[in-house]
Amino acid sequence: MNTVYRTLATDNGPRRALVVSQDIDELVGRNTLAELRSGARPGSHAEVISHVAADPESTHLVILRARGADGSGTFRMARDLDDGELDEVGYLMAKAQLATWRDLAEHGVLAFSRVELRVWELAALRSGTARLMAELEAKKHDSDRARALQAQDDHWTLGRALLNFGVGLETALTELLPMRLEQLERDQDGPAANAPSPS
């Protein structure tokens, strides 16, 4: 993966973003689907977490580009996936991104974003995210207080801190993500932060 740090201008001051560009073609097909079903996360996620953890400076935002900075690689979903498989891939990738954000949050990262997605990939991720959001909404009413609070936090995170866009990198950096970071900093701890401890 190719990485570079960029600075975002926000009303709260400059914020540091790690931009990760594809350096190989990543085709999400049936092999990837099988891996995701087993609970595995994309290998690039582990690399990103290690990169952020090793950096002595704060990283506020991680951005994954769906293409290489020089056109050398792309992130795309296989066109031979049927509708059910495509929906499942989007759902499992949303779950993987949520798990990765939890690890990144331990190092101060507020948001985890994909940009430059094409229509096919963007639709799959948005559909999968909506499915996961609905599941978490139901789990927010779990009789087990700890599970309910976890679902509440995950629902909040999925709706606010995991961001998938079809726009170009520069548009995301200058127009969309600065405002989102400001919003996240206002509500950084999520909805369960002030909730009573589970009994």
N, C-alpha and C positions, 0 to 999 in steps of 0.2 A: 504494500500500500504506500501511496505517496501522501505525506502530511506537510501541512504548513499552518502556521498560526496567523490569524487575522484579528484585527481589533474592530469591535463594534462600538459606535458612538451611541450612548443611551443617555437619558435624562439623569441617570444616577452615576454617570461617568463612564469611562471606557471599560469594555468587557472583552475578555479574551476568548476566541473561538478556535478550536482545533478543526481544520478542514481536512477531511480524508478523501482522496480521489482514487478512483479505480485505476489499477495498473495492469489488470488482467480482465478478460471477459468472464463475468460471473453469471452463469446460466442457472436459473432456479427451475429445476425440472423434477422429475419423479425421484431421482436419487436424493436431491435436497429435501424433498417432501418426506422421504423415509427417515432421513436424519432428524428432521424437525419433529416427526412423530415420536421419536425415541427420547425427545427432550434435549437434544443437542442444540447448541446455538451456532450461528455462523462463525467460522474461525476468525474472521476479521473483527468480530466483536471482542474476542479475548485480546487481540493485538491492540485494539483501541484502549481497552481498560488498562493494559500494562503500560502503554505509552503515557496515558494521563497520570497513572500512579507514580511513574518514575520522574515526572516533571516537577521540579521544585516550585514552579509558579502555578497560580490558580488557573484552572480551565473552567470557564462558566458555561460553555456550550460546545457540543460535539456535532459536527455536520458531516454526513456521509453523502458524497456526490454519486450520482448514478452513472457518471461517465468520468473518464480520465481527463486531467487538466489539458493534456495534449492529444486527446482522442484515442489514447492507447488501450482503453478498456471500457467496458460497459456493464451495468447491472440490468439484467432483463429476465423476464419469466418466459419459460418455454411455451411456444405457441401450440404445442400438441397437448397441453393440459386441458382436460375437460372442465366444464363450469364448476363442478363439485370440487375437483382438485385445486383449481385456481382459488376458489373460496377458502379451502382449507389451508393452502399455502399462505394466503394473506392473514388468516386468523393465527396460524402458528408463528408467523413472522412478527405479528403484533405482540404475541406472548413473549417471544425471544427479545424483542426490543424493550419490553417492560422489564424483564429480568436484567438486561444489560444496563438500563437506566438505574436500577437499584444499586448495582455495583458502582456505576459512575457517580451516583449521588454521594456515596461515601467519601469521594474525593472532591466534593464541592460542585459537581456539574449540575446545572439547573435544568438543561434541556438537551434532548437528543433528537436530531432532525435528519431526514433524508430530503435532498433537493434534486431537481432536474429529472424527476421521474417521468417516464412517458405515460400515456393514457392507460395502457394495459396494466402496468405495474401500480400506478397510482390508484386505479379503481380496485385492484385486488387488496391493497393495503388498507384502503379506506373501508371496504366492505368487511375485511377481517377485524379491523379496529372496532367497527360498529357492533359486530357480533360479540367481541370480547367485552365491550362496554355493557352490553345488555346482560351478559352473564354476571359481571361484577355488580351491576345494579341489583340483581336478584340476591346476590350473596351479601349485600349490605344489610340484609334483614335476617342473616343467619342467627340462630339462637345462641351460638357460641360467640361471645363478645369479641374475643381476639380475632376470630376469622372475619367477623363483621367489620371491625376497624381496619383490618388489612385490605379487605375489598373496597372499603370507602377510600382509603389512601390510593390504592391502585386505580380506582375509577377516576379520581381527581388527576392523578399523574397521566393517565392515558388520554384524558381530555385536554390537558394543558401543557404537558412537558414533552410529549412525544409527537413530533410534527412532521408530516409528510407533504411535500410540495412538488408541483410540476414546474415551478418557476426556476429561472436561472440562479446561479449562486449569488451574483451581485445584487439582484433584486431581493433575495432572501436576507442578505447581510445588511442592506441599507434600508429596506422598507418594512419587512415583516418581523424579523427576529429581534431587533432592538426593542420594539414595543412589547413583544411577548416576554422578553427577559425582564422588562420593567414590571410587568404584571406578575410574573413568577416571584420576583423579589419582594413584592408587596405581600404575597401569600405563600411564602417559601415553605412553610412547614406543612401545608396541606390541611384538610378539614379535620383530621383526627388529632392534630397537635395538642389541642386544649381539651380533648375528650377525657373523661374519667378513666383511670387505669382499670383494665379488666379485673373483675373480682374473682 
